[in-house]
Amino acid sequence: MSLDAAEIKKIAHLARLGINADDIPEYSRNLSDILAFVEQLNAVDTAGVEPLAHPLEATQRLRPDAVSETDNRDNFQKVAPETESGLYLVPQVIE
């Protein structure tokens, strides 16, 4: 599929891109090559192929969801300048 200058200008307008008139032939060639590649991909028979969530069929290694540290909030808040109801009080920065 070959794109002409009018189609390139229309695509640029729709994408809200300003392009130089001297660059239109190069854009036409590049976009035509991309569309030809997409047509080539569409020609491949994928009837028996299941979609992949990840191209390498990798699984995420997850650690068990278990408590690994004790609650030290009281110790941490003892050295804080100001706390209230288990929360740290800080100076107001936005009015």
ZAMARGU-4260 file (C-alpha; in steps of 0.2 Angstrom, whole numbers, plus 5000, padded with zeros to 4 digits):
<rodrens>
0) 5000/5000/5000 | 5007/5016/4995 | 5002/5033/5002 | 5002/5049/4992 | 5006/5066/4998
5) 4988/5071/5002 | 4986/5056/5013 | 5001/5060/5023 | 4995/5078/5025 | 4978/5071/5031
10) 4987/5059/5043 | 4998/5073/5050 | 4983/5084/5052 | 4973/5071/5062 | 4988/5068/5073
15) 4990/5086/5075 | 5008/5086/5069 | 5017/5099/5059 | 5027/5092/5045 | 5039/5100/5033
20) 5034/5098/5014 | 5051/5092/5010 | 5049/5077/5022 | 5033/5071/5015 | 5041/5058/5002
25) 5051/5050/5017 | 5036/5049/5028 | 5026/5042/5013 | 5039/5028/5011 | 5041/5024/5030
30) 5022/5023/5033 | 5020/5013/5017 | 5033/5001/5023 | 5024/5000/5040 | 5007/4996/5032
35) 5015/4983/5021 | 5023/4974/5036 | 5006/4974/5045 | 4998/4967/5029 | 5012/4953/5030
40) 5008/4950/5048 | 4989/4949/5044 | 4993/4935/5031 | 5000/4923/5044 | 4988/4909/5049
45) 4985/4910/5068 | 4970/4899/5070 | 4977/4887/5082 | 4988/4899/5092 | 4982/4904/5109
50) 4986/4921/5115 | 5000/4924/5127 | 5000/4935/5142 | 5019/4936/5141 | 5030/4932/5126
55) 5042/4921/5136 | 5028/4912/5146 | 5036/4919/5162 | 5028/4918/5178 | 5030/4931/5192
60) 5039/4924/5207 | 5029/4930/5222 | 5034/4929/5240 | 5021/4922/5253 | 5010/4936/5260
65) 5016/4934/5278 | 5020/4946/5291 | 5039/4947/5292 | 5042/4962/5304 | 5034/4966/5321
70) 5024/4982/5324 | 5036/4996/5329 | 5025/5011/5327 | 5025/5015/5346 | 5044/5015/5346
75) 5045/5025/5331 | 5032/5038/5337 | 5041/5040/5353 | 5055/5050/5344 | 5043/5059/5333
80) 5041/5078/5336 | 5021/5077/5336 | 5009/5062/5335 | 4990/5060/5337 | 4980/5045/5337
85) 4994/5035/5329 | 4998/5047/5315 | 5012/5059/5313 | 5008/5077/5313 | 5018/5088/5301
90) 5017/5107/5297 | 5004/5113/5284 | 5012/5116/5268 | 4997/5120/5257 | 4985/5133/5261
</rodrens>
